[in-house]
């Protein structure tokens, strides 16, 4: 199938996929491991013990598989969007560690 005929081969689609997937992963970890703890308390405890950024960094890891999936299906623009979202997560983590 020609590349320009793919419906979801758009940077915006890849960006939204790359931005939302880590949030779903984080939420799934929270719901599976600590379903009885309120979300705000869970986030404040993670921040207090300085592990929130580490968990966020690990939640971005599935973006690699999403990128590879888009790349192998010749959805280059969507793959670029995933990379852009991953870089935004990386810059947020880097900026929070610096400041």
N, C-alpha and C positions, 0 to 999 in steps of 0.2 A: 504494500500500500504506500503510495507517495506520502512523503513527510507532511506536505501542506494539507493533506486530507484528514489528518488525525484531529479529532474533535478537541481533545484535552492537551494538545501539544502547545501550551501557552505558558509563558513565564509566570503569570499570575496563578495558574493552577498548580504549578510546581512549588511556588512560594507558599501558597496556602497549605499544601500538603506537607511541606517541610517545616512549616511553623506550627501546625496543629498536631501532627503526629507525636512530637515529644511531650506536648501537654497531655495527650491521651495516655501516653505511657506513664507519665508521672501520676496522673489520676488513677490509673489502673493499679499501680504499686500501692498508692495510698488506700484504695478501697479493698485490696486483697490483704494487705498486711495490718492495717489499723482501721477497720471499719467503725469502731466505736469511739474513736477520737475525733473531735470536731476539726474540720479542715484548718481553721485559723490557728488553733492550738498546735496542730501538727506542723504547720509552716513556721510558727514562732519557735518551736522546739528545734527544728532543723536549722533555723537561722542562729539560735543561741549556741548550738553545738558546732557551728561552722561547717555543716555538711550539706546545706541546701544547694550551694553552687556545684558541689561534686555530684550530687544526684542529678541536677539539671544537665550537667555535662554528660553523664551516662545516658540520660534519656534522649539525647540528641543522636546517639549511636545508630538507632534504626534508620536515620536519614541516609546512611550509607547504602543500605539495602534498597531504599526507595530510589536513590540516585541510580544505582546499578540497574534496577528494573526499568526505569525510564530510558536509560542509555541503551540498553539492549533492545528495547522496543523502538529504537530510533526516534524517541521523543526528546530531542536535544533541548528544546526550549523549556520543557517541563523540568528536565534535569538541571538546567541553569537556575531555575527558580528554587529548587531544593538546595542547591549550593548557596544561593543568596541567603536563604533563611538560616542555613547552618552557620554562615559567617556572622549573621546578626546575633545568633545565640553566642557564638564565640566572642564577639566584641563585647557583649553584655557581661559575660563571665570575666573576661580580661579587665574590663573597666572596673568591675566591682572588686577585683583583687587589687588593683592599683590604688583605688580610692578607698 
